[in-house]
Amino acid sequence: MLIMIVAGASLALVILVAYALLRSREESDSQRVVAPDRDQMMASILFQIIRLGGATTAEALQLTGRQLRFSSPIVDQIDVSSWAERFSLVSDAQERMDLLDLCVRSAMLRSRNFPLAQYSALLDLSFGLRFQTDALARLRERHGFTFVDHAKNARPRSADRAGGSAPLFERQAVDRTASMAVLGVGPGISRHELVSAYRKMAALHHPDRFHQASAEEKSLAAARFIEISRAYEALLPFYED
């Protein structure tokens, strides 16, 4: 009787181990199936960038297919930054730059004035692809896009009582001291320190963090994000490698 009990327990243990191994293999296979490939990453990122410019889902799908000239399943509502980081692991520097350039040119098909959400996503894409925002600045110089500061309608400055929107990247005399104060840095910093300070401040005031906030909080955060981006963009030429 004791031998039968031991044999039965051993058999049950073997079955449980085999079942656990089978489930583990099935889960591993499932993960491999759902992991996006390069084409799906490109298509999903491009789709998201286009739609953030105000395109409908149908329009974004059409433009994505037209720009990529290949068909690939698209994952909706992705985090652009994390997907860009994934893409950077399976692509070289030229392929990453090609994707950033493609997204910029595709965004421009609707307008050369990018809304805040779209420009923020392009910043996320640039960072996720292991570039700094100077890569986006170079593309701005090449293609001539801008980002319109609509927050000036709500909060006009004393020198701009008429309100109205103005390009974020309009060329003005640079007040380096004021720009450094915005980013919380001082004289003598390196380019690396400037970039780090910008990334920290931009992440803190990124519009995605305020999607459930009140309209007033969203407006204030957007204005602050614009101010930070403008200060960084103004200082960057003074800190070339």
Secondary structure, DSSP 4 states (H G I P E B T S, - for coil): -HHHHHHHHHHHHHHHHHHHHHHHHHHHHHHHHHS--HHHHHHHHHHHHHHTTT--HHHHHHHHHHHH-S-----SS--HHHHHHHHHHTS-HHHHHHHHHHHHHHHTTT-SEE-HHHHHHHHHHHHHTT--HHHHHHHHHHH--EEEEGGGGTS--GGGTT---EETT------HHHHHHHHT--TT--HHHHHHHHHHHHHHT-GGGGTTS-HHHHHHHHHHHHHHHHHHHHHGGGG--
